[in-house]
Amino acid sequence: MSEKRVPVLIVGAGVGGLAMSTLLAHDGVHSLLVEKRREIFVYPKARNLTFRSLEILRGLGLGKAVTDVAQHMSNMISKEALSSADENPALDSDMFFPSAEKFSPEPFGRYCPQSYLEPILLTDTRRLDSDVRYNAELASFKQDNAGVVATIRDLATDKTSVVHADYLVAADGTHSHVRRQLGITTSGCGPLPMFIVFVYFRAPWRQFVPHLGDGDAVYIDNPKVNGIFMVAKGDLGVFTTTYLPSKGETADHFTPDRCREILLNAIGTSIDVQIVDVAPWQPHEQVADEFQCERVFLLGDSAHTMPPFKGGGGNTAIHSAQNLAWKLAAVLDHTAGPRLLRTYHTERRPVGRFAARQSLTGPATSFLRLDDKGQGPLLPAEEERPFFYMIAGYKYRSNAIVTDEPASPDPTTVQLVETEELRGEPGTRVPHAWLQRDGQPVSTLDLLGKGFTLFTGAAGDPWLAAVDAVSESVGVSIAVQRIGPNTAIRDIHGKWAAITGLSSDGALLARPDDFVGWRAETVPAAPEQELRRVLSQILATGQSTNLQAP
Ligand SMILES: Cc1cc2nc3c(=O)[nH]c(=O)nc-3n(C[C@H](O)[C@H](O)[C@H](O)COP(=O)(O)OP(=O)(O)OC[C@H]3O[C@@H](n4cnc5c(N)ncnc54)[C@H](O)[C@@H]3O)c2cc1C
């Protein structure tokens, strides 16, 4: 039996696992990713990327690949039947989603379905020499103090091999076997009483909506059928409809003949329709009670599954991958202590729980016949927060965030920023402001280095020597960005100063995941010592001085 040693073994090549693989590769960690599917997912599933995911992909140099797929988010029109002459706007993304101009260099969102995103991530991680194997299943694993030992089955040959890994990342989806094997319980509603069916088909259906973009959808509502047409790829379409068990309907009723009849009723005229696949699906709202068990981490849907009504599943998976990747890389290269890894659970579980709950309602809920009681969304209206909060409007609280703010009375509940803006508070994503460098506009997010970044102002000289000394002795990269008059980067509209309230000798320390780890209002008497203390706390290399939860 062949044996292999890797720093990180990832299970599952959905958006979560592939994002993890490429983020680690950019940090110099060459992982092995195993996926039991034979190939990349060909159906769209997650369809829209929101601005935080776009920022992360931009930071990886993948912004153009994503922009090439589409320029904007999905819109939806409504028709009585696909072939009817009349149509009305059903969901205009420009109207529905606010502009992100205030807080991001990216638009609020872009259509880039999983079937396009997965190949982008796969190509990138393979380019950086990470290993991704399809047709390969995690058959079993065990862990001890020394590492994880996993058995991988090649599904083509049925041969098994042994992989020794320092860490295992389980991105193995909603029904995660790894989570179950570890005995990790979940909280939330679990499976929702919504019974959805995806009917994949080939037909010359786009002739009726020639103006429809690839990402757009057509909502059909007539006495015989209710559902949504979307493009999967080319002439491969998907019709999403529902069934109601309370009326004696089951998924088994969706035979190819019945699906053809449903589609013809939705199209409104007779054309050749070939049924390719029928996939029943039930959305879940469930969050793992632990995101880490010693050397094993849950990621994506295995950690936080949410209904698709706010498009949160794929996006939140990418955000969690970004939170975990730099921490694993820092522990693996010994610049951080293993206690840093605990902050993945502390920081991401409250966010995952919040995102899952907020996803109980959203634009698409009103279009599908989800139940016969007219119950509608399950999230009480007073609990719903603007989209911004789910994407970037939260504050991490953990030992990897250094702040004098009092600890939260309930560290398991997400902390949201007070208003819909980011102001450079510790624990929040670095604020975006357009600045000018060499006469060209540049976003503060584009100034973030691969490791840590220290932003300071025109009077920030004392920080430079401190950064050089600490960066060398601690072994981490810290880029310095000085913003202000007589520096290379000009805040010509005064936006950065106004947003952050930072004085010209203050400093804002961004972690490698673009979150503010610490800020100093002014330069302290001994900046080198102070920076060393802060980094030692963030990287968990010294004694913990923070009394908050890890
Ligand atoms: C219909 C639908 C629409 C959606 N729309 C959106 C949207 O608009 N926006 C959004 O953000 N999200 C959306 N989502 C959610 C999104 O698809 C998921 O949240 C996202 O794919 C999470 O990715 P993941 O990597 O965690 O899990 P998955 O994509 O489920 O991937 C898990 C992978 O693990 C593999 N696996 C499992 N066990 C093993 C094993 N033992 N060995 C090897 N491989 C294994 C599986 O084969 C699978 O490929 C939607 C989901 C659905 C179903």
The ligand as an ORCA input file, in Angstrom:
! r2SCAN-3c Opt
* xyz 0 1
  C     -29.486     24.576     -5.401
  C     -28.461     25.277     -4.635
  C     -28.304     26.616     -4.851
  C     -27.361     27.300     -4.140
  N     -27.190     28.631     -4.370
  C     -26.204     29.300     -3.735
  C     -25.894     30.675     -4.049
  O     -26.532     31.308     -4.885
  N     -24.842     31.261     -3.401
  C     -24.123     30.583     -2.462
  O     -23.192     31.167     -1.911
  N     -24.388     29.292     -2.148
  C     -25.396     28.625     -2.768
  N     -25.633     27.297     -2.517
  C     -24.865     26.619     -1.510
  C     -23.548     26.140     -2.045
  O     -23.652     25.294     -3.151
  C     -22.833     25.425     -0.956
  O     -22.973     26.128      0.230
  C     -21.406     25.335     -1.316
  O     -21.272     24.487     -2.405
  C     -20.617     24.798     -0.139
  O     -19.553     24.168     -0.614
  P     -18.820     23.059      0.214
  O     -17.505     22.991     -0.450
  O     -18.852     23.307      1.660
  O     -19.681     21.721      0.024
  P     -20.113     20.898     -1.279
  O     -20.181     21.756     -2.490
  O     -21.297     20.154     -0.873
  O     -18.883     19.931     -1.490
  C     -18.624     18.838     -0.663
  C     -17.852     17.840     -1.495
  O     -17.327     16.835     -0.645
  C     -17.303     15.632     -1.377
  N     -17.177     14.543     -0.411
  C     -18.027     14.217      0.593
  N     -17.548     13.164      1.290
  C     -16.372     12.829      0.725
  C     -15.404     11.815      1.009
  N     -15.555     10.946      2.018
  N     -14.313     11.728      0.218
  C     -14.143     12.606     -0.815
  N     -15.024     13.576     -1.136
  C     -16.120     13.691     -0.358
  C     -18.617     15.663     -2.121
  O     -18.599     14.800     -3.238
  C     -18.729     17.123     -2.507
  O     -18.247     17.377     -3.792
  C     -26.578     26.600     -3.198
  C     -26.750     25.242     -3.000
  C     -27.661     24.568     -3.725
  C     -27.804     23.095     -3.540
*
